[in-house]
């Protein structure tokens, strides 16, 4: 819920920024959008999480009552390559380095005292992200325009412990495939274009590594879900 409120606030700020960019009567970089190819860089904050599907009969795992994932903020650094397809569509490739941590909380019950307690399993990842997306741009109004994004992404976890023989670790697979949806605002300044953007990513493949412990036996499938707030300079 806290993340949803933050995203709503960001949407309001983006709308305000778009309106502000249209106040100016001078059109900056009038020929910018006619360039076939241009580059830039992107800085961002991510909120990666897990979408956890527990097994249907959770009572078959006697000591665990609940399981939930908690997102922690991470960061992204990317290089932008943008290819103009036509007046409204661009093809974008933004390879990025992303760091994130996700905590999985297992609600436990003590067998002897019947008291509740929580065990937290941390999953830290450093991803190389390879996303391709299509960008649909609205008509430019003075120095601003809105846009929508849709695409796919392949993630490689460079610090994956999927093959480490340690029952104390909670492990997920090294490779992940996702689809992405997003929107943002292009703001044209005199010497560069600035684009605040929000994207949501949803995993397509189950990334759970089942090592026959009670912590993985209670879970049927795990998928990635993530939100990214980024600022692009081109």
Backbone as a chain_set.jsonl record, in Angstrom:
{"seq": "XXXXXXXXXXXXXXXXXXXXXXXXXXXXXXXXXXXXXXXXXXXXXXXXXXXXXXXXXXXXXXXXXXXXXXXXXXXXXXXXXXXXXXXXXXXXXXXXXXXXXXXXXXXXXXXXXXXXXXXXXXXXXXXXXXXXXXXXXXXXXXXXXXXXXXXXXXXXXXXXXXXXXXXXXXXXXXXXXXXXXXXXXXXXXXXXXXXXXXXXXXXXXXXXXXXXXXXXXXXXXXXXXXXXXXXXXX", "coords": {"N": [[0.825, -1.204, 0.0], [1.993, 1.238, 0.751], [3.847, 1.605, -1.295], [2.095, 1.885, -3.457], [0.907, 4.355, -2.837], [3.108, 6.039, -3.069], [3.649, 5.769, -5.795], [1.319, 6.888, -6.858], [1.651, 9.531, -6.034], [3.9, 10.177, -7.538], [2.846, 10.0, -10.119], [1.163, 12.219, -10.103], [3.093, 14.223, -9.877], [4.476, 13.871, -12.292], [2.48, 14.569, -14.094], [2.213, 17.253, -13.44], [4.732, 18.187, -14.146], [4.662, 17.757, -16.908], [2.673, 19.591, -17.636], [3.958, 21.947, -16.891], [6.073, 22.007, -18.695], [4.861, 22.759, -21.006], [4.282, 25.392, -20.846], [6.241, 27.176, -21.697], [6.985, 29.243, -24.517], [8.935, 28.988, -26.358], [10.271, 26.671, -28.559], [12.275, 24.104, -27.786], [15.066, 22.358, -29.213], [13.986, 21.665, -31.849], [14.313, 19.916, -34.005], [14.925, 17.514, -32.895], [13.396, 15.106, -32.679], [13.469, 14.038, -35.191], [15.79, 12.735, -35.61], [17.379, 9.69, -36.431], [18.644, 7.899, -34.707], [19.51, 7.939, -31.297], [21.241, 8.469, -28.136], [21.679, 7.93, -24.571], [21.545, 8.111, -20.964], [20.372, 6.403, -18.0], [19.058, 6.732, -14.746], [17.82, 5.15, -11.851], [15.372, 4.086, -9.355], [14.497, 1.031, -7.969], [11.823, -1.174, -6.994], [11.771, -4.175, -6.31], [10.089, -7.289, -6.064], [8.584, -10.38, -4.891], [6.078, -12.394, -6.319], [4.303, -14.619, -4.684], [3.129, -17.891, -4.794], [1.665, -19.976, -2.684], [1.553, -23.503, -1.741], [-1.458, -25.456, -2.179], [-2.397, -26.908, 0.029], [-1.475, -25.756, 2.747], [-1.38, -26.578, 5.35], [-0.081, -28.936, 5.416], [2.549, -28.47, 5.878], [3.758, -28.297, 8.864], [4.835, -26.318, 10.705], [4.835, -23.799, 9.608], [2.92, -20.956, 9.093], [2.292, -18.655, 7.563], [3.416, -16.971, 4.559], [5.157, -14.376, 3.051], [6.301, -11.755, 0.862], [8.57, -9.025, 1.062], [9.374, -5.96, -0.287], [12.434, -4.207, -0.888], [14.014, -1.049, -1.435], [16.007, -0.582, -4.371], [18.614, 0.119, -6.811], [19.07, 1.318, -10.198], [21.125, 1.492, -13.1], [21.47, 2.562, -16.323], [22.109, 2.364, -19.917], [20.993, 4.162, -22.665], [19.634, 3.36, -25.784], [18.047, 4.467, -28.62], [15.859, 4.029, -31.255], [14.346, 5.601, -33.925], [11.271, 4.816, -35.333], [8.945, 5.749, -36.634], [6.747, 8.593, -36.848], [5.422, 8.399, -34.363], [6.348, 6.124, -33.036], [9.004, 4.475, -31.336], [11.843, 2.313, -31.02], [13.362, 0.873, -28.248], [16.324, 0.108, -26.442], [17.666, -0.639, -23.43], [20.13, -1.561, -21.775], [21.004, -2.483, -18.473], [22.395, -2.187, -15.163], [21.367, -3.553, -12.178], [20.636, -3.438, -8.742], [19.198, -5.166, -6.013], [17.201, -6.086, -3.126], [15.217, -8.597, -1.655], [13.002, -9.557, 0.88], [11.806, -12.47, 2.405], [9.226, -13.33, 4.457], [8.517, -15.693, 6.828], [5.888, -16.824, 8.642], [5.972, -18.396, 11.623], [5.268, -21.081, 13.978], [5.893, -21.998, 17.273], [6.491, -25.261, 18.218], [6.398, -26.333, 20.781], [5.654, -24.278, 22.617], [3.628, -22.993, 21.302], [3.807, -20.392, 20.44], [3.967, -17.549, 18.252], [6.332, -16.609, 15.759], [8.745, -15.032, 13.566], [10.612, -15.887, 10.705], [13.071, -14.602, 8.635], [14.091, -14.649, 5.327], [16.612, -13.513, 3.306], [17.019, -12.336, 0.012], [19.37, -11.376, -2.083], [20.256, -9.655, -5.052], [22.116, -8.972, -8.007], [21.547, -7.69, -10.986], [22.062, -8.053, -14.496], [20.302, -6.394, -16.807], [18.374, -6.779, -19.724], [16.457, -5.15, -21.591], [13.981, -4.79, -24.139], [11.879, -2.498, -25.714], [8.884, -0.991, -27.029], [8.11, 2.282, -27.767], [5.469, 4.477, -27.565], [4.718, 7.653, -28.611], [3.024, 10.621, -27.779], [1.571, 13.448, -29.545], [3.768, 16.165, -29.786], [3.703, 18.966, -27.626], [4.715, 22.092, -27.563], [7.274, 22.001, -25.437], [6.971, 19.47, -24.37], [5.832, 16.067, -24.083], [3.765, 13.185, -23.661], [4.207, 9.638, -23.109], [3.871, 6.074, -23.813], [4.941, 2.773, -22.873], [5.832, -0.564, -23.831], [7.069, -3.85, -23.493], [9.614, -6.483, -23.444], [11.814, -8.275, -21.198], [14.99, -9.585, -20.28], [16.582, -10.949, -17.565], [19.657, -11.437, -15.871], [20.973, -12.836, -13.064], [23.779, -11.952, -11.51], [24.928, -12.672, -9.12], [23.785, -14.987, -8.331], [22.823, -17.677, -6.225], [21.889, -20.121, -6.856], [22.945, -22.66, -7.343], [24.349, -23.274, -5.104], [25.161, -25.382, -2.411], [23.51, -25.171, 0.245], [21.431, -25.329, 2.839], [20.448, -23.282, 4.354], [20.076, -21.092, 2.802], [17.788, -19.192, 0.822], [16.907, -19.814, -2.358], [16.796, -18.593, -5.711], [16.253, -18.806, -9.276], [18.817, -18.159, -11.732], [18.217, -16.968, -14.18], [15.74, -14.919, -15.659], [12.652, -14.048, -17.155], [10.64, -11.397, -18.287], [7.715, -9.294, -18.758], [7.007, -5.874, -19.601], [5.394, -2.795, -18.725], [4.774, 0.666, -19.089], [4.926, 4.263, -18.509], [5.576, 7.732, -19.229], [7.053, 11.053, -19.337], [8.34, 13.167, -21.776], [10.522, 15.831, -21.595], [11.672, 18.66, -23.086], [14.643, 20.327, -23.011], [17.02, 23.008, -23.514], [19.524, 21.87, -24.209], [19.323, 19.139, -23.812], [17.199, 16.207, -23.418], [14.889, 15.393, -20.94], [13.49, 12.748, -19.122], [11.258, 11.622, -16.931], [10.06, 8.511, -15.668], [7.869, 5.697, -15.196], [7.803, 2.243, -14.683], [6.349, -1.012, -14.744], [7.096, -4.379, -14.054], [6.644, -7.827, -14.785], [7.139, -11.16, -13.968], [7.558, -14.026, -16.112], [8.287, -16.67, -15.843], [8.574, -19.376, -13.505], [10.681, -18.95, -10.799], [11.544, -20.319, -8.61], [13.817, -22.241, -6.693], [13.694, -25.354, -5.652], [14.735, -26.871, -2.815], [14.03, -28.9, -1.15], [13.476, -28.162, 1.508], [11.52, -27.045, 4.337], [10.88, -24.426, 3.813], [10.85, -24.064, 1.093], [9.194, -26.102, 0.321], [6.665, -25.289, 1.03], [5.956, -23.517, -0.859], [4.575, -23.13, -4.054], [4.995, -21.754, -6.544], [7.085, -19.039, -7.631], [7.151, -15.761, -8.792], [8.637, -12.91, -10.374], [7.94, -9.528, -9.561], [7.964, -6.061, -10.173], [8.607, -2.542, -9.673], [9.745, 0.365, -11.263], [11.159, 3.484, -10.948], [12.484, 5.832, -12.978], [14.939, 8.148, -14.302], [15.683, 9.62, -17.232], [18.217, 10.827, -19.35], [18.781, 12.295, -22.394]], "CA": [[0.0, 0.0, 0.0], [2.875, 2.402, 0.787], [4.398, 1.761, -2.641], [1.012, 2.402, -4.301], [0.756, 5.78, -2.542], [4.261, 6.73, -3.657], [3.474, 5.789, -7.24], [0.266, 7.862, -7.137], [2.26, 10.852, -5.881], [4.788, 10.376, -8.681], [1.987, 10.269, -11.271], [0.735, 13.621, -9.993], [4.263, 15.058, -10.171], [4.724, 13.78, -13.731], [1.453, 15.37, -14.768], [2.557, 18.658, -13.198], [5.911, 18.479, -14.949], [4.218, 17.839, -18.297], [1.991, 20.864, -17.804], [4.946, 23.017, -16.787], [6.896, 22.019, -19.91], [4.092, 23.311, -22.111], [4.082, 26.822, -20.633], [7.221, 27.908, -22.496], [6.587, 29.511, -25.896], [10.075, 28.673, -27.207], [10.377, 25.234, -28.788], [13.661, 23.657, -27.702], [15.484, 21.207, -30.018], [12.841, 21.426, -32.747], [14.599, 18.82, -34.934], [15.411, 16.358, -32.123], [12.619, 13.884, -32.918], [13.685, 13.544, -36.551], [17.023, 11.948, -35.628], [17.098, 8.265, -36.534], [19.198, 7.162, -33.565], [20.168, 8.744, -30.285], [21.676, 7.727, -26.959], [21.611, 8.641, -23.305], [21.713, 7.251, -19.794], [19.201, 6.36, -17.123], [19.243, 6.457, -13.326], [16.512, 4.799, -11.327], [15.164, 3.37, -8.096], [13.583, -0.082, -8.19], [11.164, -1.86, -5.888], [11.542, -5.536, -6.789], [9.408, -8.112, -5.086], [8.162, -11.684, -5.369], [4.682, -12.814, -6.268], [4.444, -15.973, -4.157], [1.959, -18.763, -4.808], [1.904, -21.119, -1.787], [0.865, -24.737, -2.093], [-2.876, -25.408, -1.819], [-2.58, -27.448, 1.378], [-0.395, -25.238, 3.577], [-1.371, -27.286, 6.626], [0.806, -30.095, 5.321], [3.836, -28.019, 6.438], [3.171, -28.046, 10.18], [5.347, -25.224, 11.53], [4.736, -22.523, 8.9], [1.538, -20.497, 8.981], [2.156, -17.663, 6.493], [4.627, -16.612, 3.818], [4.957, -13.157, 2.27], [7.514, -11.096, 0.393], [8.658, -7.591, 1.36], [10.318, -5.316, -1.206], [13.348, -3.178, -0.413], [14.429, -0.23, -2.579], [17.305, -0.807, -4.987], [18.929, 1.137, -7.798], [19.355, 0.928, -11.576], [21.94, 2.375, -13.933], [21.327, 2.022, -17.67], [22.536, 3.096, -21.11], [19.834, 4.249, -23.548], [19.736, 3.391, -27.247], [16.684, 4.727, -29.088], [15.75, 4.026, -32.716], [13.081, 6.162, -34.4], [10.603, 4.005, -36.339], [8.126, 6.697, -37.397], [6.388, 9.806, -36.1], [4.941, 8.14, -33.007], [6.892, 4.908, -32.424], [10.445, 4.273, -31.219], [12.311, 1.058, -30.441], [14.361, 1.232, -27.241], [17.11, -0.929, -25.781], [18.317, 0.027, -22.299], [20.828, -2.488, -20.882], [21.179, -1.825, -17.181], [22.855, -2.906, -13.98], [20.376, -3.31, -11.129], [20.826, -4.105, -7.447], [17.968, -5.195, -5.226], [17.06, -7.086, -2.068], [13.854, -8.956, -1.3], [12.917, -10.344, 2.109], [10.65, -13.359, 2.499], [8.868, -13.509, 5.863], [7.783, -16.924, 7.124], [5.246, -16.812, 9.948], [6.186, -19.713, 12.213], [4.684, -21.353, 15.286], [6.742, -22.865, 18.091], [5.759, -26.506, 18.446], [6.257, -26.615, 22.217], [4.971, -23.191, 23.337], [2.561, -22.491, 20.44], [3.986, -18.96, 20.223], [4.281, -17.171, 16.875], [7.545, -15.85, 15.495], [8.984, -14.845, 12.13], [11.93, -16.125, 10.127], [13.238, -13.808, 7.425], [15.095, -15.096, 4.367], [16.975, -12.421, 2.416], [17.484, -12.696, -1.331], [20.035, -10.234, -2.71], [20.558, -9.914, -6.46], [22.685, -7.942, -8.879], [21.089, -8.116, -12.308], [22.246, -7.421, -15.799], [18.979, -6.371, -17.415], [18.402, -6.569, -21.173], [15.059, -4.907, -21.987], [13.588, -4.192, -25.415], [10.517, -1.976, -25.591], [8.352, -0.088, -28.038], [7.654, 3.526, -27.134], [4.487, 5.244, -28.322], [4.789, 9.043, -28.189], [1.92, 11.49, -28.173], [1.982, 14.64, -30.289], [4.515, 17.119, -28.951], [3.11, 20.282, -27.388], [5.832, 22.962, -27.188], [8.458, 21.281, -24.962], [6.602, 18.287, -23.607], [4.946, 15.057, -24.653], [3.617, 11.97, -22.863], [4.442, 8.419, -23.887], [3.61, 4.761, -23.229], [5.944, 1.765, -23.187], [5.52, -1.975, -23.641], [8.196, -4.625, -23.987], [10.05, -7.687, -22.744], [13.12, -8.1, -20.556], [15.714, -10.772, -19.828], [17.441, -10.63, -16.429], [20.665, -12.407, -15.445], [21.42, -12.535, -11.709], [25.212, -12.215, -11.509], [25.352, -13.217, -7.819], [22.844, -16.057, -8.019], [23.313, -18.801, -5.415], [20.977, -21.218, -7.181], [23.627, -23.95, -7.334], [25.094, -23.411, -3.851], [24.596, -26.401, -1.518], [23.367, -24.614, 1.588], [20.012, -25.398, 3.187], [20.048, -22.053, 5.044], [19.804, -20.072, 1.803], [16.588, -19.279, -0.009], [17.515, -19.626, -3.673], [15.979, -18.419, -6.903], [17.009, -19.101, -10.49], [19.697, -17.109, -12.252], [17.656, -16.354, -15.386], [14.35, -14.517, -15.483], [12.043, -13.382, -18.303], [9.557, -10.548, -17.817], [7.15, -8.293, -19.658], [7.005, -4.563, -18.958], [4.477, -1.74, -19.143], [5.174, 1.894, -18.426], [4.571, 5.55, -19.091], [6.456, 8.803, -18.785], [6.924, 12.37, -19.962], [9.537, 13.757, -22.367], [10.605, 17.28, -21.41], [12.764, 19.133, -23.943], [15.382, 21.5, -22.586], [17.81, 23.592, -24.596], [20.651, 21.04, -24.613], [19.062, 17.716, -23.592], [15.814, 15.821, -23.129], [14.765, 14.771, -19.62], [12.275, 11.926, -19.133], [10.877, 10.794, -15.779], [9.32, 7.358, -16.198], [7.484, 4.623, -14.285], [7.559, 0.967, -15.359], [6.032, -2.194, -13.95], [7.581, -5.605, -14.699], [6.014, -9.028, -14.25], [7.85, -12.346, -14.401], [6.837, -15.017, -16.908], [8.687, -18.033, -15.489], [8.731, -19.706, -12.095], [12.109, -18.879, -10.493], [11.821, -21.016, -7.353], [14.717, -23.39, -6.629], [13.193, -26.191, -4.556], [15.828, -27.672, -2.243], [13.434, -29.878, -0.223], [13.352, -27.684, 2.881], [10.145, -26.627, 4.61], [10.667, -23.072, 3.299], [10.51, -24.16, -0.339], [8.097, -27.061, 0.161], [5.373, -24.623, 1.232], [5.733, -22.627, -1.999], [4.381, -23.792, -5.343], [5.677, -20.988, -7.576], [7.484, -17.656, -7.338], [7.379, -14.926, -9.965], [9.118, -11.56, -10.09], [7.171, -8.33, -9.898], [8.826, -4.933, -9.839], [8.304, -1.195, -10.141], [10.967, 1.145, -11.468], [11.095, 4.919, -11.205], [13.762, 6.182, -13.587], [15.119, 9.478, -14.88], [16.507, 9.427, -18.423], [18.788, 12.018, -19.966], [19.162, 11.965, -23.768]], "C": [[0.863, 1.261, 0.0], [3.456, 2.674, -0.585], [3.349, 2.345, -3.574], [0.819, 3.903, -4.082], [1.896, 6.588, -3.146], [4.115, 6.851, -5.162], [2.409, 6.802, -7.639], [0.81, 9.278, -7.045], [3.159, 11.162, -7.074], [3.99, 10.687, -9.938], [1.533, 11.724, -11.275], [1.893, 14.55, -10.351], [4.598, 15.038, -11.66], [3.73, 14.624, -14.512], [1.751, 16.858, -14.625], [3.735, 19.079, -14.049], [5.547, 18.627, -16.418], [3.526, 19.172, -18.564], [2.955, 22.031, -17.774], [5.749, 23.154, -18.072], [6.176, 22.668, -21.08], [3.864, 24.817, -21.976], [4.992, 27.646, -21.529], [6.735, 28.079, -23.935], [7.708, 29.196, -26.879], [10.212, 27.164, -27.334], [11.845, 24.833, -28.819], [13.901, 22.443, -28.601], [14.364, 20.769, -30.983], [13.059, 20.225, -33.666], [14.993, 17.521, -34.22], [14.705, 15.058, -32.531], [12.76, 13.336, -34.328], [14.994, 12.764, -36.677], [16.676, 10.461, -35.62], [17.527, 7.507, -35.291], [19.801, 8.143, -32.583], [20.368, 7.939, -29.004], [21.533, 8.593, -25.709], [21.905, 7.693, -22.16], [20.524, 7.403, -18.874], [19.609, 6.016, -15.702], [17.887, 6.15, -12.725], [16.544, 4.13, -9.967], [14.148, 2.257, -8.351], [12.991, -0.58, -6.882], [10.803, -3.253, -6.404], [10.963, -6.382, -5.672], [9.136, -9.478, -5.707], [6.646, -11.787, -5.313], [4.704, -14.299, -5.91], [3.109, -16.708, -4.21], [2.244, -19.958, -3.909], [1.166, -22.363, -2.282], [-0.58, -24.672, -1.589], [-3.113, -25.883, -0.392], [-1.424, -27.005, 2.273], [-0.299, -25.962, 4.921], [-0.48, -28.524, 6.606], [2.232, -29.769, 5.767], [3.536, -27.51, 7.837], [3.616, -26.779, 10.897], [5.225, -23.855, 10.873], [3.267, -22.167, 8.698], [1.332, -19.539, 7.806], [3.496, -17.477, 5.783], [4.313, -15.389, 2.964], [6.3, -12.522, 1.935], [7.44, -9.601, 0.678], [9.739, -6.975, 0.474], [11.189, -4.311, -0.462], [13.785, -2.34, -1.617], [15.827, -0.594, -3.055], [17.569, 0.278, -6.014], [19.253, 0.519, -9.145], [20.235, 1.968, -12.249], [21.951, 1.797, -15.34], [21.854, 2.944, -18.753], [21.41, 3.02, -22.138], [20.267, 4.242, -25.013], [18.314, 3.472, -27.795], [16.686, 4.846, -30.605], [14.37, 4.541, -33.117], [12.512, 5.284, -35.506], [9.719, 4.855, -37.254], [7.742, 7.843, -36.473], [6.055, 9.523, -34.639], [5.615, 6.955, -32.309], [8.425, 4.892, -32.469], [10.712, 2.885, -30.647], [13.464, 1.381, -29.492], [15.03, -0.015, -26.656], [17.922, -0.243, -24.696], [18.974, -1.023, -21.399], [21.195, -1.779, -19.588], [21.779, -2.782, -16.161], [21.91, -2.544, -12.847], [20.728, -4.104, -9.876], [19.52, -4.06, -6.68], [18.063, -6.233, -4.121], [15.583, -7.319, -1.809], [13.885, -9.831, -0.059], [11.65, -11.19, 2.088], [10.409, -13.677, 3.972], [8.022, -14.783, 6.016], [7.219, -16.814, 8.543], [5.242, -18.212, 10.526], [5.411, -19.846, 13.525], [5.581, -22.334, 16.026], [5.944, -24.101, 18.509], [5.495, -26.762, 19.926], [5.445, -25.555, 22.957], [3.759, -22.642, 22.591], [2.62, -20.968, 20.239], [4.389, -18.701, 18.761], [5.591, -16.39, 16.8], [7.784, -15.835, 13.99], [10.427, -15.165, 11.781], [12.0, -15.378, 8.802], [14.38, -14.381, 6.58], [15.362, -13.95, 3.386], [17.48, -12.968, 1.073], [18.058, -11.43, -1.973], [20.421, -10.606, -4.137], [21.217, -8.697, -7.089], [22.429, -8.402, -10.304], [21.788, -7.352, -13.427], [20.901, -7.538, -16.5], [19.101, -6.025, -18.907], [16.967, -6.383, -21.673], [14.935, -4.296, -23.391], [12.143, -3.71, -25.267], [10.168, -1.098, -26.785], [7.75, 1.109, -27.313], [6.679, 4.234, -28.072], [4.447, 6.661, -27.766], [3.565, 9.814, -28.65], [2.455, 12.646, -29.013], [2.668, 15.625, -29.341], [3.772, 18.437, -28.845], [4.206, 21.156, -26.79], [7.023, 22.113, -26.751], [8.116, 20.049, -24.126], [5.738, 17.331, -24.415], [4.898, 13.876, -23.694], [3.907, 10.755, -23.745], [4.08, 7.179, -23.076], [4.678, 3.787, -23.696], [5.371, 0.375, -23.001], [6.682, -2.775, -24.21], [8.465, -5.867, -23.161], [11.449, -7.457, -22.189], [13.68, -9.451, -20.12], [16.683, -10.341, -18.739], [18.405, -11.783, -16.13], [21.163, -11.983, -14.069], [22.893, -12.939, -11.573], [25.725, -12.766, -10.181], [24.41, -14.335, -7.37], [23.521, -17.179, -7.23], [22.482, -20.054, -5.667], [21.636, -22.585, -7.065], [24.457, -24.179, -6.071], [24.392, -24.423, -2.944], [24.58, -25.88, -0.082], [21.875, -24.53, 1.907], [19.519, -24.131, 3.897], [19.706, -20.926, 4.065], [18.439, -20.3, 1.17], [17.029, -18.893, -1.41], [16.464, -19.472, -4.766], [16.871, -18.573, -8.132], [17.765, -17.874, -11.001], [19.052, -16.335, -13.394], [16.164, -16.083, -15.201], [13.885, -13.773, -16.738], [10.8, -12.641, -17.832], [8.943, -9.778, -18.971], [6.973, -7.003, -18.881], [5.954, -3.646, -19.567], [4.867, -0.469, -18.412], [4.663, 3.137, -19.13], [5.524, 6.604, -18.547], [6.168, 10.09, -19.543], [8.288, 12.78, -20.517], [9.47, 15.268, -22.187], [11.855, 17.773, -22.143], [13.366, 20.41, -23.363], [16.285, 21.959, -23.739], [18.891, 22.645, -25.119], [20.427, 19.54, -24.411], [17.574, 17.489, -23.375], [15.795, 15.04, -21.823], [13.437, 14.03, -19.558], [12.11, 11.155, -17.829], [9.908, 9.711, -16.234], [9.01, 6.359, -15.082], [7.212, 3.369, -15.11], [7.214, -0.103, -14.326], [6.464, -3.418, -14.741], [6.975, -6.81, -14.004], [6.687, -10.262, -14.848], [6.962, -13.331, -15.137], [7.156, -16.446, -16.506], [8.856, -18.188, -13.983], [10.227, -19.763, -11.765], [12.467, -19.571, -9.175], [12.808, -22.16, -7.572], [14.301, -24.214, -5.415], [14.31, -27.098, -4.063], [15.336, -28.597, -1.129], [13.546, -29.47, 1.236], [11.907, -27.251, 3.093], [9.841, -25.257, 4.0], [10.37, -23.067, 1.803], [9.358, -25.131, -0.565], [6.725, -26.4, 0.295], [5.003, -23.725, 0.049], [5.594, -23.441, -3.273], [5.18, -23.085, -6.425], [6.03, -19.595, -7.054], [7.735, -16.942, -8.658], [7.88, -13.556, -9.513], [8.04, -10.537, -10.4], [7.976, -7.132, -9.411], [8.25, -3.631, -10.376], [9.619, -0.43, -10.232], [10.604, 2.596, -11.743], [12.452, 5.331, -11.745], [13.732, 7.593, -14.158], [16.13, 9.346, -16.016], [16.953, 10.767, -18.976], [19.296, 11.627, -21.358], [19.55, 13.246, -24.514]], "O": [[0.527, 2.242, -0.662], [3.553, 3.827, -1.005], [3.664, 3.206, -4.396], [0.591, 4.643, -5.039], [1.684, 7.682, -3.67], [4.415, 7.895, -5.742], [2.564, 7.502, -8.639], [0.479, 10.131, -7.869], [3.173, 12.292, -7.563], [4.393, 11.531, -10.738], [1.519, 12.378, -12.318], [1.699, 15.548, -11.046], [4.963, 16.067, -12.229], [4.093, 15.307, -15.47], [1.567, 17.63, -15.566], [3.754, 20.177, -14.606], [6.058, 19.514, -17.101], [3.763, 19.807, -19.591], [2.804, 22.991, -18.529], [6.071, 24.263, -18.498], [6.816, 23.085, -22.046], [3.319, 25.447, -22.882], [4.586, 28.68, -22.059], [6.141, 27.163, -24.504], [7.479, 29.141, -28.087], [10.263, 26.457, -26.328], [12.572, 25.172, -29.753], [13.023, 21.59, -28.732], [13.875, 19.641, -30.918], [12.092, 19.578, -34.068], [15.352, 16.54, -34.871], [15.356, 14.028, -32.708], [12.221, 12.271, -34.63], [15.277, 12.196, -37.732], [15.785, 10.029, -34.889], [16.846, 6.574, -34.865], [20.516, 9.066, -32.973], [19.762, 6.886, -28.806], [21.303, 9.8, -25.779], [22.448, 6.607, -22.36], [19.772, 8.375, -18.943], [20.413, 5.111, -15.482], [16.903, 6.814, -13.049], [17.585, 3.674, -9.495], [13.067, 2.508, -8.884], [13.58, -0.428, -5.812], [9.688, -3.488, -6.871], [11.299, -6.217, -4.499], [9.415, -9.709, -6.883], [6.015, -11.319, -4.366], [5.078, -15.136, -6.732], [2.091, -16.207, -3.732], [2.979, -20.864, -4.304], [0.276, -22.281, -3.127], [-0.883, -23.911, -0.67], [-3.945, -25.318, 0.319], [-0.503, -27.78, 2.532], [0.757, -25.955, 5.555], [-0.165, -29.09, 7.652], [3.032, -30.673, 6.006], [3.091, -26.371, 7.979], [2.823, -26.208, 11.646], [5.487, -22.842, 11.522], [2.479, -22.97, 8.199], [0.307, -19.606, 7.127], [4.557, -17.782, 6.327], [3.319, -15.371, 2.238], [7.296, -12.725, 2.63], [6.381, -8.987, 0.551], [10.886, -7.421, 0.487], [10.738, -3.651, 0.474], [13.912, -2.877, -2.717], [16.716, -0.879, -2.253], [16.827, 1.257, -6.084], [19.656, -0.641, -9.234], [20.108, 3.167, -12.001], [22.393, 0.665, -15.538], [22.024, 4.145, -18.541], [20.927, 1.931, -22.449], [21.139, 5.006, -25.426], [17.473, 2.635, -27.468], [17.417, 5.656, -31.174], [13.35, 3.99, -32.704], [13.184, 5.031, -36.506], [9.738, 4.706, -38.476], [8.359, 8.031, -35.425], [6.375, 10.33, -33.767], [5.464, 6.8, -31.097], [9.047, 5.238, -33.473], [9.906, 2.35, -29.885], [14.416, 2.065, -29.866], [14.388, -1.037, -26.414], [18.756, 0.617, -24.978], [18.419, -1.348, -20.349], [21.638, -0.63, -19.596], [21.684, -4.003, -16.282], [21.676, -1.365, -12.583], [21.071, -5.284, -9.945], [18.817, -3.049, -6.689], [18.893, -7.14, -4.17], [14.793, -6.378, -1.748], [14.703, -10.746, 0.04], [10.563, -10.695, 1.792], [11.279, -14.225, 4.65], [6.959, -14.919, 5.41], [7.968, -16.723, 9.516], [4.592, -19.111, 9.992], [4.962, -18.855, 14.102], [5.979, -23.364, 15.482], [4.859, -23.991, 19.08], [4.472, -27.348, 20.28], [4.638, -25.886, 23.825], [2.952, -21.912, 23.167], [1.615, -20.337, 19.909], [5.056, -19.519, 18.129], [5.904, -15.602, 17.692], [7.109, -16.537, 13.236], [11.351, -14.757, 12.485], [11.113, -15.499, 7.957], [15.494, -14.571, 7.069], [14.445, -13.476, 2.716], [18.255, -13.924, 1.018], [17.314, -10.528, -2.359], [20.857, -11.726, -4.401], [20.915, -7.554, -6.748], [23.018, -9.377, -10.77], [22.064, -6.158, -13.308], [20.418, -8.641, -16.758], [19.829, -5.109, -19.292], [16.335, -7.338, -22.125], [15.695, -3.402, -23.764], [11.29, -4.435, -24.756], [11.04, -0.543, -27.453], [6.978, 0.956, -26.366], [7.011, 4.549, -29.215], [4.174, 6.854, -26.581], [3.124, 9.666, -29.79], [3.668, 12.795, -29.167], [2.192, 15.874, -28.234], [3.273, 18.964, -29.839], [4.581, 20.975, -25.632], [7.72, 21.558, -27.601], [8.899, 19.642, -23.268], [5.008, 17.741, -25.317], [5.872, 13.598, -22.994], [3.859, 10.84, -24.972], [3.993, 7.213, -21.849], [5.251, 3.946, -24.774], [4.532, 0.15, -22.129], [7.222, -2.441, -25.265], [7.672, -6.256, -22.304], [12.175, -6.572, -22.641], [12.952, -10.331, -19.66], [17.516, -9.462, -18.963], [18.016, -12.951, -16.137], [21.713, -10.892, -13.918], [23.213, -14.127, -11.526], [26.843, -13.277, -10.12], [24.262, -14.593, -6.175], [24.646, -17.576, -7.532], [22.383, -20.932, -4.81], [20.972, -23.566, -6.73], [25.186, -25.167, -5.978], [23.182, -24.34, -2.731], [25.505, -26.116, 0.695], [21.149, -23.741, 1.303], [18.312, -23.926, 4.029], [19.113, -19.921, 4.457], [17.991, -21.435, 1.004], [17.478, -17.769, -1.632], [15.412, -20.112, -4.755], [18.094, -18.482, -8.037], [17.4, -16.729, -10.736], [19.325, -15.146, -13.553], [15.429, -16.909, -14.66], [14.627, -12.974, -17.309], [9.998, -13.183, -17.071], [9.557, -9.622, -20.026], [6.808, -7.019, -17.662], [5.663, -3.712, -20.762], [5.249, -0.516, -17.242], [4.053, 3.07, -20.198], [6.192, 6.394, -17.535], [5.188, 10.202, -20.28], [9.284, 12.742, -19.795], [8.493, 15.908, -22.575], [12.967, 17.34, -21.841], [12.693, 21.433, -23.24], [16.295, 21.35, -24.808], [19.156, 22.61, -26.321], [21.277, 18.744, -24.809], [16.799, 18.425, -23.177], [16.599, 14.128, -21.628], [12.389, 14.585, -19.89], [12.763, 10.129, -17.64], [9.042, 9.953, -17.075], [9.791, 6.199, -14.143], [6.489, 3.413, -16.106], [7.714, -0.098, -13.201], [6.234, -3.498, -15.948], [6.811, -6.818, -12.784], [6.793, -10.398, -16.067], [5.775, -13.464, -14.838], [6.376, -17.352, -16.797], [9.233, -17.248, -13.284], [10.964, -20.535, -12.378], [13.584, -19.417, -8.682], [12.664, -22.947, -8.507], [14.534, -23.808, -4.277], [14.777, -27.979, -4.785], [16.112, -29.026, -0.275], [13.695, -30.324, 2.11], [11.153, -27.107, 2.13], [8.686, -24.953, 3.703], [9.709, -22.156, 1.305], [8.621, -24.997, -1.542], [5.74, -26.889, -0.258], [3.878, -23.233, -0.036], [6.398, -24.334, -3.54], [5.953, -23.718, -7.144], [5.37, -19.053, -6.167], [8.44, -17.451, -9.53], [7.579, -13.105, -8.408], [7.314, -10.666, -11.386], [8.6, -7.19, -8.351], [7.523, -3.603, -11.369], [10.492, -0.568, -9.375], [9.836, 2.895, -12.658], [13.462, 5.197, -11.054], [12.676, 8.153, -14.453], [17.29, 9.002, -15.789], [16.173, 11.716, -19.06], [20.138, 10.739, -21.489], [19.904, 13.191, -25.692]]}, "num_chains": 1, "name": "protein.A"}
